[in-house]
Amino acid sequence: MKCHMCENTKALKKSRTTVKYKECGLDNVTLVGVEYYKCDQCGEEYFGYGNMEKLHTVIARVLLKNSELLNGKEVRFLRKTLGYSGAMFAKLIGYDAATISRIETGSQPVTETFDRLVRFAVATKIPDRDYDLHDQILNESGTRYSRIELTSTPEGNWRAKLAA
């Protein structure tokens, strides 16, 4: 890989690092083993997250397994992971678009009914789930977490490790 910001013609040295992945819109996601490149000449940094769709699917799975109610940022992340605008998502789950906006910005709280509706809407679109949302709700078997840590695998995928 070469630097795209300066005239440096040397290949950038690759290493692995741990980063807070705030670009997803969540404050508690840490990625371990991310490819990292830094230009010695201009200091520009590059991160290799791999397949973004797979990364966001793993984060979505973790959010759906959480035993706590979703918060507004998590609802927004899940909606965007599905590829829906606020209006489209509102139509899908039968809510007003303005209500979705208020929930996502945190000015309106997430209710238990809304939380379940969002989880079911998302769970039906996420492939290869390793959990049953019905069992999780009926048996109150979700997992509590304060931080999501994802580790890069040699195949270029991501594996979740929940931090309490």
C-alpha atoms as one frame of an Amber mdcrd trajectory, in Angstrom:
protein
   0.000   0.000   0.000   1.256   3.487  -0.855   0.330   6.848   0.643  -2.384
   8.678  -1.274  -1.703  12.023   0.435   1.932  12.719  -0.393   4.702  11.932
  -2.862   6.056   9.038  -0.772   6.800   6.153  -3.138   7.755   3.656  -0.438
   5.287   0.919   0.472   3.726   1.603   3.848   4.594  -0.788   6.647   1.663
  -2.903   7.850   0.988  -3.585  11.509  -2.006  -4.536  13.663  -3.631  -2.300
  16.244  -6.665  -1.883  18.497  -9.021   1.007  17.731 -12.243   2.510  19.058
 -14.616   2.182  16.108 -16.642   5.386  16.550 -17.313   5.646  12.806 -20.212
   3.218  13.285 -22.018   5.766  15.465 -21.649   3.770  18.686 -19.364   4.782
  21.549 -18.563   1.340  22.916 -17.140  -0.663  19.986 -13.471  -1.695  20.031
 -11.793  -3.513  17.155  -8.756  -5.670  17.910  -6.297  -6.698  15.214  -7.134
  -3.974  12.688  -4.660  -3.571   9.829  -2.838  -0.279  10.315  -0.593   1.671
   7.966   1.179   4.991   8.643   3.145   7.077   6.170   6.614   7.950   7.529
   6.737  11.043   5.351   3.423  12.855   6.009   1.996  10.909   8.965  -1.248
   9.925   7.177  -2.891   6.874   8.786  -4.873   4.123   7.088  -6.996   1.442
   8.755  -8.115  -1.792   7.113 -11.448  -2.882   8.550 -12.030  -5.614   5.992
 -15.536  -6.418   4.822 -17.654  -3.629   6.326 -20.940  -5.463   5.757 -19.698
  -8.444   7.769 -18.303  -6.171  10.470 -21.620  -4.349  10.860 -23.518  -7.648
  10.848 -21.413  -8.895  13.783 -22.060  -5.661  15.687 -25.796  -5.959  14.933
 -25.839  -9.541  16.251 -24.225  -8.393  19.485 -26.756  -5.575  19.870 -29.645
  -7.983  19.348 -28.286 -10.301  22.058 -28.051  -7.511  24.635 -30.496  -7.944
  27.509 -30.808  -4.172  28.032 -33.213  -2.041  25.993 -31.650  -0.632  22.847
 -30.707   3.030  22.986 -31.245   5.589  20.226 -27.735   5.241  18.778 -28.145
   1.471  18.610 -31.516   1.812  16.872 -29.918   4.163  14.312 -27.012   1.752
  13.785 -29.393  -1.184  13.234 -31.555   0.838  10.845 -28.539   1.925   8.823
 -27.163  -1.622   8.817 -30.398  -2.682   7.127 -29.915   0.143   4.625 -33.154
   1.953   5.432 -33.817   5.669   5.638 -35.697   6.871   8.702 -38.900   7.111
   6.659 -38.548   3.615   5.210 -37.796   2.111   8.630 -40.755   3.953  10.153
 -43.030   2.533   7.469 -41.630  -0.969   8.036 -42.316  -1.015  11.769 -45.469
   1.129  11.723 -44.178   4.244  13.457 -44.090   7.876  12.427 -40.740   9.010
  10.944 -40.588  11.888  13.440 -40.906   9.399  16.307 -38.032   7.330  14.911
 -35.935  10.501  14.677 -36.703  11.476  18.289 -35.826   7.980  19.509 -32.568
   7.898  17.554 -31.488  11.306  18.887 -32.355  10.318  22.453 -35.067  12.917
  22.972 -37.676  10.154  23.308 -37.010   6.968  25.288 -37.079   3.490  23.777
 -40.025   1.485  25.122 -39.934  -2.267  25.581 -42.508  -2.727  22.793 -40.514
  -0.559  20.374 -37.300  -2.381  21.322 -38.816  -5.771  20.543 -40.299  -4.562
  17.278 -36.915  -3.236  16.133 -35.155  -6.454  17.174 -37.608  -8.616  15.258
 -37.419  -6.376  12.182 -33.621  -6.577  12.201 -33.355 -10.250  13.180 -35.404
 -11.357  10.197 -32.848  -9.751   7.852 -29.586 -10.824   9.554 -28.344 -14.118
   8.079 -27.007 -17.072  10.056 -27.966 -16.001  13.540 -26.533 -18.085  16.387
 -29.401 -17.324  18.769 -33.192 -17.435  18.901 -34.750 -14.070  19.679 -37.964
 -15.750  20.900 -36.003 -17.777  23.475 -33.970 -14.756  24.488 -37.091 -12.700
  25.248 -39.210 -15.457  26.772 -36.371 -16.867  28.912 -34.786 -13.485  29.662
 -31.475 -14.965  28.543 -29.815 -11.982  26.884 -26.298 -10.883  27.745 -25.410
  -7.586  29.442 -22.411  -5.694  28.173 -20.833  -2.296  28.541 -18.393  -2.540
  25.648 -18.320  -4.491  22.417 -14.900  -5.827  21.448 -14.431  -7.443  18.059
 -11.297  -9.336  17.072 -10.088  -9.769  13.517  -9.747 -13.399  12.405  -7.062
 -14.699  10.019  -9.778 -15.112   7.358 -10.574 -11.390   7.519 -13.810 -11.767
   9.470 -14.727 -10.475  12.915 -15.446 -12.373  16.142 -17.305 -10.781  19.057
 -16.044 -10.702  22.610 -18.378  -9.023  25.065 -16.879  -6.990  27.873 -19.033
  -6.691  30.949
